[in-house]
Amino acid sequence: MTWGNRSVLMEFVFLAYPSHTELRVLAFLGVSLVYTFIISGNVLIVVAIQAEARLHTPMYYFLGSLSGVEICYTAVVVPHILANILLSEKTITLLGCATQMVFFIGLGSTDCFLLAVMAYDRYVAICHPLRYPLIMTITLCVRLVTLSVVIGLFLSLQLVAFIFSLPLCQAQGIEHFFCDVPPVMRLVCANSHIHEQSVLVAATLAIAVPFLLIATSYAFIVAAVLKIRSAAGRHRAFSTCSSHVTVVLLQYGCCAFMYLRPNSSYHPKQDQFISLVYTLGTPLLNPLIYTLRNNEMKRAIGRVLTRNCPSQNN
């Protein structure tokens, strides 16, 4: 079976993994620990939102959806990273690499669109509180989440199909831990500015457009909050947005650095570190940010843990 002029069984080799046994053991233990916290934190959020009737609101529905996407997003690459740390041959086929990229970029893009949807939800809640129940119906919420997933995967599919239609060099060594756009683009032999610009356009649609929607929503939110005369009222309004703003800065800061720049500025070691931040760091911090700053979530998670832990008296 072939893809263009290449066999889908053609293999790439990952070159970023440590070679010393001690470093490999430390890397495996560290990544395993972080991955356990990521899955545990996001699963707790999903379960708590499902279990608590008072959390059955649009804001928490979107938060639960974001946690679900984070679980899938990390599952695309982290188990593969753990396996490669232990394996002597750290390879992946062309088809496997393309598939990994489709879901990694697609779910990452879904994250970005969901954050934009969450910003719109806060805009409606703060700027149109009386109309909020009429606008943010469960039907609209489901459609917005579904649309985020569909657009994210569609953009990713188009981008990956374009990248792997380009001629690749004979050397198939990827200076990275997994198949991501910048390191794979380094394997493209065609020295064309058009190819690079096409990738930047796709990245802009997935990153800059949602960020513009978020910025617009918060511009209206800030204008509305500043009209509130009560200091307590302003503080309460801003506190409902603080967790979301923190996550947006983390997510978009890393994504913009990685994808919204020319291929010539790619630096393997630096980019490997940044990729670990948005692959492991951001999904780990998201549950902490949303729970530590949200008393309702803390109480709900506490009740879930209490129900599932045996009483000390038994």
Disulfide bonds with the S-S distance in Angstrom:
Cys97-Cys179 2.02
Cys169-Cys189 2.33
